[in-house]
Amino acid sequence: MTASAEKGQIRKLRGIAVSPGIIIGKARLIDRSRVRIFYHYLINEEQTSHEVRRFKEATEAAKRQIVDLKARMPDHIKDHSFILDSHLMIMDDSMLYDSTVDFILKEKINAEWALKKSIQRIKQLFDEIQDEYIRDRYLDVENVAERILRHLVGKEEENLAEITERAIIVAHDLSPVDTGAMNVGKIKGFITDAGGKTSHTAIIAKSLKIPAVVGLESATSLIQDGGIIIVDGNRGEVILDPDDETIIDYQERQLQHERFESNILRSSHLPAETLDGYRVAIEANIEFPEEVVLARDYGAEGIGLYRTEFHYLRGQEIPGEEELFDAYREVAEIMAPSPVTIRTLDLGGDKFSSISKFQDLRLKKETNPALGLRAIRFCLKEQEIFKTQLRAILRASAFGNMRLMFPMISGLQEIREAQAILEEVRDGLEKDGIPYDPGMRIGIMIEVPSAVAMADILAKYVDFFSIGTNDLIQYALAIDRINEEVAYMYQPFHPAIIRMIKQVVDIAKGTGISVALCGEMAADPMCAYLLLGMGVDELSMNSRGIPLIKKLVRSISLEETRADVGDVALFETAREIREFVMERMGPFLESPEYRNSQDLLADATG
């Protein structure tokens, strides 16, 4: 993701922005390159026990390092200590540990070689998964393996906690262990060749509130140790050897960003209430429990979408009830008494067919997975998996304000079947004497056109709607937004989309049920302006987008936005609607809060 400059121009690298902010300083190159194994050799039967012992001792030494760091983690990031727990779990996972021992015993090879073969096998599995978040979980496995390898070959790594001069860390990659050990008084930011937006390292960087850019590919080969660099964690850019004019420019940007963060976060915990007294709930979308703390810090009034797919795509076994229950309960307890809307499993057979632990399901490869066996369709087919998750959710509902949501509902029959299974699970819990919330609200996601067309019927059978605009736009406009040839046609302001959303909201209001929206439109101020005017009760988004949308809500009048929605209904093109909204929102779009947020907004809605 790098981009070289032409001769005479500023040298700039482009990567992935994972933690906002701008920092200028000296680069400190850290050797986190992959351990190279020069000796791949065969061993005899007598030597296998020695190699197995070497591997076990290296694993135990790596565990001790992580346990020690966990005990010394600063208070402000202790909420993320379970990320280190996940690294300890990976070390015991059979895909890594047992597999390596098996390679040593069966193929008679040295421990380093056996560990590398285990990692290659795991990588092949993850390479078949397209989801960015799940793919980034492989980075944790790779980091754990590298730590064990260093102990096997006796290669010490520099301890980031011992760095005494102010610097910007430059490394091939950093593990969550590295990030958690950083002395934020000295380390001003970091950049890496590898990494992704949803990695655990990125999560900790946000908690530390230091600028970070990852996925730069060649930073370590292009940046000299001690050289001056600028890290723009808003845009995902790194400036090499900047001249005085560039430094001054970025210093001003840095001040603007700091003012923006200070001003908008200061008011992020205020309620989202319009000038004429209308209150709307602004909530967060999360994918895993550690995001709850960040959501709360940014002023989330609940979790509007808790995606539950992660547990099914990690480890070697299909997750059991206790594992799921522990994760769900943690989120419910942290957010209580605020609501947590948990979505049941929303993966397709295409994801499961490529994962060994699901091979017994005999799922077929699909030519068009987006229209195939996915989400509620998969759950209704594989009912034992569905029942296990429902049982865990119901049990967790006793520990907080939990709401249950079924994804990709296309008609009434799916609701009836899902609710019948839910009732069966409830009966089982009652027979077992296990507590749950009998009043837990049940809702559905509106994300396919047929659900919009049948919203008046579906509303009679549920407690709430949640509009998933990301999929709704794609299905309604027949657009694959990751296809570069047609991505430009992905238009939230398309009149058809505006009409569909308005129709769903009007039906929900008329039936007396609440309606939320959890797609990317929620974090776009111009879209949110119209959504408020339509009467949406809740907007849920990436945590970073919450403060700005709250600021928007407190600056407008609901009566005026309602009138504007009526005018928008007369327009015939997406361009006309966008231009009208821009004109009506002129004062807000010209405000310092909005202008300074634009570098952040792309990440907040990404």
KETI-677772 format. One record per residue (C-alpha): residue number from 1; x, y, z. Coordinates in steps of 0.1 Angstrom, whole numbers. Example, Ala and Ser with C-alpha at 12.3 -4.5 7.8 and 13.67 -1.06 7.14 Angstrom:
KETI-677772
     n      xx      yy      zz
     1     123     -45      78
     2     137     -11      71
This chain:
KETI-677772
     n      xx      yy      zz
     1       0       0       0
     2      30      22      -5
     3      33      51     -30
     4      67      65     -40
     5      71     102     -49
     6      85     116     -81
     7     119     133     -80
     8     118     166     -62
     9      85     158     -44
    10      78     148      -9
    11      85     112      -2
    12      53      97      12
    13      42      62      21
    14       5      52      23
    15      -9      25      45
    16     -38      18      68
    17     -48      43      95
    18     -55      25     127
    19     -52      51     154
    20     -58      88     148
    21     -35     118     154
    22      -4     134     138
    23      31     131     152
    24      65     144     141
    25      97     129     154
    26     127     106     151
    27     123      71     137
    28     135      42     159
    29     139      10     139
    30     130     -21     159
    31     140     -55     147
    32     107     -74     145
    33     116     -92     113
    34     105    -128     110
    35     129    -153     125
    36     148    -171      97
    37     154    -208     101
    38     186    -219      85
    39     185    -255      97
    40     157    -278      85
    41     169    -313      95
    42     156    -348     101
    43     161    -365     134
    44     160    -401     146
    45     135    -417     170
    46     157    -411     200
    47     160    -373     193
    48     122    -367     190
    49     117    -365     228
    50     145    -339     230
    51     129    -318     202
    52      94    -320     218
    53     109    -309     251
    54     127    -279     234
    55      94    -269     219
    56      75    -272     252
    57     102    -252     270
    58     101    -225     244
    59      63    -223     246
    60      64    -221     284
    61      91    -193     283
    62      69    -173     258
    63      39    -178     282
    64      59    -165     311
    65      68    -133     291
    66      31    -126     284
    67      20    -133     319
    68      47    -110     333
    69      36     -82     309
    70       0     -87     317
    71       8     -82     354
    72      26     -49     346
    73       1     -35     321
    74      -7       2     328
    75     -41       8     344
    76     -54      27     313
    77     -52      -4     291
    78     -59     -31     316
    79     -93     -35     300
    80     -76     -50     270
    81     -55     -75     290
    82     -77    -104     277
    83     -61     -98     243
    84     -29    -112     260
    85     -51    -140     273
    86     -60    -148     237
    87     -23    -152     230
    88     -19    -176     259
    89     -49    -196     245
    90     -33    -197     210
    91      -2    -213     226
    92     -24    -241     239
    93     -46    -244     208
    94     -43    -278     191
    95     -39    -262     157
    96      -6    -248     169
    97       7    -268     198
    98      -5    -304     191
    99       1    -300     154
   100      38    -290     160
   101      43    -319     184
   102      27    -343     158
   103      50    -330     130
   104      81    -336     153
   105      70    -372     162
   106      56    -383     128
   107      79    -366     103
   108     110    -367     125
   109     119    -331     120
   110     134    -304     143
   111     111    -282     164
   112     116    -250     144
   113     108    -267     112
   114      77    -284     127
   115      64    -251     141
   116      69    -234     107
   117      49    -262      90
   118      20    -258     116
   119      19    -220     108
   120      19    -226      71
   121     -11    -250      75
   122     -30    -224      96
   123     -22    -196      71
   124     -37    -217      42
   125     -69    -219      63
   126     -70    -182      69
   127     -61    -173      33
   128     -94    -188      22
   129    -114    -164      44
   130    -122    -131      28
   131    -135    -113      59
   132    -109     -87      69
   133    -116     -89     106
   134    -112    -127     107
   135     -82    -126      84
   136     -65    -102     109
   137     -68    -128     136
   138     -41    -148     118
   139     -17    -120     128
   140     -22    -130     165
   141     -13    -166     156
   142      18    -155     137
   143      29    -132     165
   144      26    -161     190
   145      46    -184     167
   146      73    -158     163
   147      77    -154     200
   148      81    -192     205
   149     106    -193     176
   150     127    -166     191
   151     130    -188     222
   152     138    -218     202
   153     167    -201     183
   154     178    -180     212
   155     172    -147     195
   156     165    -119     220
   157     142     -90     210
   158     145     -54     221
   159     121     -46     249
   160     100     -15     240
   161      95      -8     277
   162     132       0     280
   163     133      27     253
   164     144      59     270
   165     143      85     242
   166     112     100     226
   167     107      83     193
   168      84      68     166
   169      87      31     164
   170      92      16     129
   171      90     -22     127
   172      80     -49     103
   173      52     -58     127
   174      43     -54     163
   175      24     -78     185
   176      -2     -68     211
   177      25     -78     236
   178      48     -52     221
   179      21     -25     220
   180      10     -32     256
   181      47     -28     268
   182      51       6     252
   183      61      35     274
   184      37      61     261
   185      58      88     277
   186      86      81     253
   187      70      63     223
   188      50      89     204
   189      36      66     177
   190      44      36     155
   191      43      24     120
   192      47     -11     106
   193      51     -29      73
   194      24     -55      81
   195      -9     -54     100
   196     -45     -45      94
   197     -72     -22     107
   198     -89     -47     129
   199     -58     -63     145
   200     -55     -65     182
   201     -24     -43     180
   202     -45     -16     164
   203     -71     -18     192
   204     -44     -13     218
   205     -29      16     199
   206     -63      34     200
   207     -65      28     237
   208     -30      43     242
   209     -42      73     220
   210     -10      73     200
   211     -10      77     162
   212      -4      45     142
   213      -3      35     106
   214       1      -2      95
   215       3     -21      62
   216      30       2      48
   217      49     -29      33
   218      83     -13      29
   219      87      13      57
   220     116      -6      74
   221     136      -7      42
   222     130      30      33
   223     133      47      66
   224     166      53      83
   225     171      49     121
   226     171      84     136
   227     156     101     105
   228     127     126     109
   229      93     113      98
   230      57     125     101
   231      30     100     110
   232      -5     110      99
   233     -28      85     117
   234     -58     102     103
   235     -50      97      66
   236     -28      66      69
   237       3      84      56
   238      39      87      66
   239      61     115      53
   240      99     107      50
   241     125     134      56
   242     101     163      54
   243     113     198      47
   244     106     228      70
   245      75     239      51
   246      60     204      54
   247      68     202      91
   248      51     235      98
   249      21     225      78
   250      17     192      97
   251      23     209     131
   252      -7     231     123
   253     -27     200     114
   254     -16     184     146
   255     -29     213     166
   256     -62     213     148
   257     -66     176     154
   258     -58     179     191
   259     -83     208     194
   260    -110     188     176
   261    -104     157     197
   262    -105     177     229
   263    -136     197     220
   264    -157     169     206
   265    -148     143     232
   266    -156     167     260
   267    -192     167     249
   268    -194     131     237
   269    -212     119     268
   270    -239     145     266
   271    -273     131     253
   272    -281     133     217
   273    -311     157     218
   274    -323     181     191
   275    -329     218     197
   276    -366     211     200
   277    -362     182     225
   278    -362     150     204
   279    -340     124     219
   280    -323      98     197
   281    -300      69     209
   282    -265      69     195
   283    -250      35     198
   284    -219      15     187
   285    -213     -14     164
   286    -188     -39     178
   287    -173     -72     166
   288    -157     -85     198
   289    -159     -78     235
   290    -127     -57     238
   291    -144     -30     217
   292    -170     -23     244
   293    -146      -1     265
   294    -137      20     234
   295    -174      24     226
   296    -182      36     261
   297    -153      60     261
   298    -167      76     229
   299    -201      81     244
   300    -220      51     231
   301    -255      49     248
   302    -256      11     240
   303    -245     -15     216
   304    -267     -13     185
   305    -250     -42     167
   306    -229     -69     183
   307    -216     -91     156
   308    -210    -127     168
   309    -190    -143     140
   310    -155    -142     155
   311    -159    -171     179
   312    -170    -194     151
   313    -139    -187     130
   314    -112    -190     156
   315     -98    -222     172
   316    -102    -257     160
   317    -135    -265     174
   318    -170    -251     169
   319    -175    -229     200
   320    -195    -244     228
   321    -222    -228     249
   322    -199    -218     278
   323    -174    -200     256
   324    -202    -180     239
   325    -220    -173     272
   326    -189    -159     288
   327    -183    -135     260
   328    -219    -124     257
   329    -222    -119     295
   330    -191     -98     296
   331    -205     -74     271
   332    -239     -73     288
   333    -224     -66     322
   334    -200     -39     310
   335    -228     -20     292
   336    -256     -25     318
   337    -280     -10     321
   338    -276       3     285
   339    -289     -21     258
   340    -268     -46     239
   341    -284     -57     206
   342    -268     -91     197
   343    -271    -104     161
   344    -272    -141     157
   345    -247    -158     134
   346    -244    -139     101
   347    -220    -160      80
   348    -225    -179      48
   349    -218    -215      39
   350    -189    -202      17
   351    -171    -192      49
   352    -178    -225      67
   353    -171    -248      37
   354    -134    -237      37
   355    -129    -243      75
   356    -119    -278      85
   357    -139    -279     117
   358    -171    -274      97
   359    -164    -301      71
   360    -188    -325      87
   361    -216    -302      77
   362    -209    -311      41
   363    -216    -276      28
   364    -213    -270      -9
   365    -192    -243     -26
   366    -215    -216     -39
   367    -211    -195     -70
   368    -229    -166     -55
   369    -226    -167     -17
   370    -243    -133     -11
   371    -275    -149     -24
   372    -269    -183      -9
   373    -269    -202      24
   374    -260    -175      49
   375    -272    -158      81
   376    -307    -169      92
   377    -308    -194      64
   378    -277    -212      76
   379    -290    -211     112
   380    -323    -227     103
   381    -305    -254      84
   382    -279    -261     111
   383    -302    -259     141
   384    -279    -274     167
   385    -253    -246     161
   386    -282    -221     162
   387    -297    -236     194
   388    -263    -235     212
   389    -259    -198     204
   390    -295    -190     214
   391    -290    -208     247
   392    -258    -187     254
   393    -276    -155     245
   394    -306    -162     266
   395    -284    -171     296
   396    -264    -138     291
   397    -296    -118     290
   398    -299    -124     328
   399    -269    -102     333
   400    -278     -71     314
   401    -302     -54     290
   402    -298     -78     261
   403    -318     -77     228
   404    -318    -104     202
   405    -318     -98     165
   406    -321    -122     135
   407    -302    -112     103
   408    -312    -113      66
   409    -349    -120      72
   410    -367    -121      38
   411    -402    -132      49
   412    -425    -142      77
   413    -418    -179      75
   414    -382    -174      86
   415    -393    -154     116
   416    -418    -181     126
   417    -392    -208     124
   418    -366    -189     143
   419    -390    -180     170
   420    -401    -216     173
   421    -365    -227     179
   422    -361    -198     203
   423    -391    -210     223
   424    -378    -245     224
   425    -345    -233     238
   426    -364    -212     264
   427    -383    -242     275
   428    -351    -261     279
   429    -336    -234     302
   430    -367    -234     323
   431    -366    -271     328
   432    -330    -269     338
   433    -337    -240     362
   434    -313    -217     344
   435    -322    -179     347
   436    -328    -157     316
   437    -347    -126     308
   438    -382    -137     297
   439    -389    -101     285
   440    -359     -99     262
   441    -369     -80     231
   442    -367     -98     197
   443    -361     -80     164
   444    -350     -85     129
   445    -326     -68     104
   446    -342     -52      74
   447    -315     -56      47
   448    -332     -72      17
   449    -359     -56      -5
   450    -385     -83       2
   451    -383     -74      39
   452    -390     -38      30
   453    -420     -48       9
   454    -434     -69      37
   455    -425     -46      66
   456    -461     -41      76
   457    -466     -78      81
   458    -432     -85      97
   459    -438     -57     122
   460    -466     -76     138
   461    -443    -104     149
   462    -412     -86     164
   463    -404     -59     189
   464    -381     -38     167
   465    -365     -33     133
   466    -328     -26     126
   467    -321     -14      91
   468    -288     -27      78
   469    -281      -2      50
   470    -248     -17      38
   471    -265     -49      25
   472    -298     -31      17
   473    -281      -8      -7
   474    -262     -36     -24
   475    -293     -58     -28
   476    -316     -30     -38
   477    -293     -15     -64
   478    -277     -47     -75
   479    -242     -33     -66
   480    -211     -51     -55
   481    -193     -23     -38
   482    -160     -40     -37
   483    -162     -44     -75
   484    -142     -14     -88
   485    -162     -13    -121
   486    -195      -6    -104
   487    -185       7     -69
   488    -193      43     -79
   489    -230      33     -82
   490    -232      25     -44
   491    -253      56     -35
   492    -269      60      -1
   493    -288      90     -14
   494    -304      71     -42
   495    -341      79     -42
   496    -350      42     -40
   497    -329      38      -8
   498    -344      69       8
   499    -379      57       0
   500    -372      22      13
   501    -359      35      46
   502    -388      60      50
   503    -413      32      43
   504    -398       9      70
   505    -397      37      95
   506    -433      48      89
   507    -445      12      92
   508    -425       7     125
   509    -440      39     139
   510    -475      30     128
   511    -472      -4     144
   512    -457       9     176
   513    -423      -8     174
   514    -389      10     175
   515    -366      12     145
   516    -328      15     145
   517    -302      19     117
   518    -268       2     119
   519    -252       7      85
   520    -226      31      74
   521    -252      58      67
   522    -256      62     105
   523    -220      77     108
   524    -223     100      78
   525    -237     134      91
   526    -255     142      59
   527    -273     108      59
   528    -279     110      96
   529    -296     144      91
   530    -322     128      69
   531    -325      97      91
   532    -334     119     120
   533    -360     136     100
   534    -375     103      90
   535    -379      94     127
   536    -353      67     133
   537    -351      60     170
   538    -315      47     172
   539    -283      52     151
   540    -255      27     156
   541    -220      31     141
   542    -183      26     145
   543    -174      42     179
   544    -152      69     164
   545    -182      84     146
   546    -203      88     177
   547    -191     122     190
   548    -197     140     157
   549    -232     125     152
   550    -241     135     187
   551    -229     170     180
   552    -250     171     148
   553    -281     160     167
   554    -277     188     193
   555    -273     214     165
   556    -305     208     145
   557    -343     210     149
   558    -363     179     143
   559    -392     199     129
   560    -370     214     102
   561    -354     180      93
   562    -389     165      90
   563    -399     193      66
   564    -367     186      46
   565    -375     149      43
   566    -408     159      27
   567    -389     180       1
   568    -364     152      -6
   569    -392     129     -15
   570    -398     150     -46
   571    -363     147     -60
   572    -355     121     -87
   573    -317     116     -85
   574    -291     110     -58
   575    -272     141     -68
   576    -302     163     -63
   577    -308     149     -28
   578    -271     153     -18
   579    -269     189     -30
   580    -302     198     -12
   581    -289     183      20
   582    -255     200      17
   583    -273     233      13
   584    -296     228      42
   585    -267     217      64
   586    -244     245      53
   587    -237     260      88
   588    -229     226     103
   589    -207     215      73
   590    -188     248      76
   591    -182     243     114
   592    -147     236     127
   593    -161     203     142
   594    -172     190     109
   595    -142     202      88
   596    -117     189     113
   597    -135     156     114
   598    -132     147      78
   599     -98     131      81
   600    -114     109     108
   601    -147     103      91
   602    -134      79      65
   603    -120      57      92
   604    -152      61     114
   605    -174      48      86
   606    -150      22      72
